[in-house]
Amino acid sequence: MLSVIIKICSYMLLGVMILVSIMLLVPLTSVGQQLYQPVIIKSGSMEPALPMGSLVVIQSSDEYLVGDVIAFKFQTATGEQLVIHRIHKVSPNLEEKSYVTKGDANQNYEPEVVLNSAVLGKVTVLIPHVGWWLVQLKNGYGILVAIFIPAAIFLVESFARRK
């Protein structure tokens, strides 16, 4: 029974490691005309729809509608920041479309409209809480844990087979 549990855990861990490797090695992927980008949610402004620490995939699109959750570049005093909020109003300008956005957990709309040229894409995939694991794997201790856990499972499985 123990060997079955260890084997299932090994396969699950292998799947997670493959997913993490893909996300770390391919931060921006183009498939045909579509552009896909994985992003980790770092604030609670979109909770409960997008919990903090989740991994989302942003997909570029030709059109964004009211209700879409979009990722856009926002200029701050400290530099450019990536923001993920929901569209509440689309304003078709003669020059360029713009959007009024708001985080689901925020009380107010963003003070500035978002120009279409600043939009990277809309959220198409949500994987809750996986982002925290990816962040941990990027630091030194996370890499050690990622190596130690599979090695420990391998050793336990080896000893279990001998008995």
Stockholm file with secondary structure:
# STOCKHOLM 1.0

chainA/1-163         MLSVIIKICSYMLLGVMILVSIMLLVPLTSVGQQLYQPVIIKSGSMEPALPMGSLVVIQSSDEYLVGDVIAFKFQTATGEQLVIHRIHKVSPNLEEKSYVTKGDANQNYEPEVVLNSAVLGKVTVLIPHVGWWLVQLKNGYGILVAIFIPAAIFLVESFARRK
#=GR chainA/1-163 SS CHHHHHHHHHHHHHHHHHHHHHHHHCSSEEETTEEEEEEECCSSTTTTTSCTTCEEEEECCSCCCTTCEEEEEEEETTEEEEEEEEEEEEECCSSCCEEEEECTTCSSCCSSCEEGGGEEEEEEEEETTHHHHHHHHHSHHHHHHHHHHHHHHHHHHHHHHHC
#=GC SS_cons         CHHHHHHHHHHHHHHHHHHHHHHHHCSSEEETTEEEEEEECCSSTTTTTSCTTCEEEEECCSCCCTTCEEEEEEEETTEEEEEEEEEEEEECCSSCCEEEEECTTCSSCCSSCEEGGGEEEEEEEEETTHHHHHHHHHSHHHHHHHHHHHHHHHHHHHHHHHC
//
